[in-house]
């Protein structure tokens, strides 16, 4: 990921509805909007959910209650060869290809057959110790989404990742992973490999529950870069997250919010995605370096806007200069009012008319 600017992930997710032509259009739309990456989701439905698993409440609203979660997911899958084609298309369009693995088979495929810059770990896997260790065994950098998680749960997830990066086996117990996590080697590998995403796992998420300040809490707690995966409506909240220091912004997008499927209504359409990217780029330019000095473009205004000491009334040559004889007026190329004491009580070297700058 670039260290030069906020890394923007256009989350296509499953908004292709299992249609490869729609997936291609999503890649092109994400690239045209200016995103750094277009991300999909890779899973084998039978490996992800049981036959009796219910849909989430928002999924029941967007896709109905007649089918199970398994049946819904079966409609939203792509073939392995489809992802290979999408990766190639992403390269042609100048964006990174990313897909989130949701099971071991998908992880193996994505890490061996495709060239992704990192693995995005979804929020639902934060407590999946075996999967986290398996992901770390790939030695790929990861971005860990932390929706629904407490600081304690994030720490445990990081312990699993640290162990998996350093050890080739499975820990005998949690303490073995914790021992690696607190070691210097464990902390160094996490700083090298891991970034975090703050997230509110609801679709759409109310702005009142975005809790953007949690990004700073996570950064202080773990010493890792923190970004934001957004599920709120519109573009305001991810732009605000940028202003608060997010290094990654992830946002779902679709070609049409009225399409059938679980995530379309909580997604941006292409023109909204482009507006978000442009707003983020503007905000990150405005954040600056943090040093309080005059900006380059305002230096020329200093002498125009600031004031100099001038005669408030006529002053004779040799006359003592008193505060009553002085006033401060623009322009600012003379003696600064902050240095008025340099001339108070001194004798005027020449006569001054009203508004003439005092010289010394």
Secondary structure as UniProt FT lines:
FT   STRAND          7..13
FT   TURN            14..18
FT   HELIX           20..33
FT   STRAND          37..42
FT   HELIX           45..48
FT   TURN            51..52
FT   HELIX           57..63
FT   HELIX           69..74
FT   TURN            75..76
FT   HELIX           80..93
FT   STRAND          96..101
FT   HELIX           104..113
FT   STRAND          119..121
FT   HELIX           123..125
FT   TURN            126..127
FT   HELIX           129..137
FT   TURN            138..139
FT   STRAND          142..145
FT   TURN            147..148
FT   HELIX           151..166
FT   HELIX           174..182
FT   HELIX           184..193
FT   STRAND          194..199
FT   HELIX           207..209
FT   TURN            212..213
FT   HELIX           214..222
FT   STRAND          226..230
FT   HELIX           236..243
FT   TURN            244..245
FT   STRAND          248..253
FT   TURN            257..258
FT   HELIX           264..266
FT   HELIX           270..287
FT   HELIX           296..301
FT   HELIX           302..305
FT   STRAND          308..311
FT   TURN            317..318
FT   HELIX           323..325
FT   STRAND          326..329
FT   HELIX           337..342
FT   TURN            343..345
FT   TURN            354..355
//
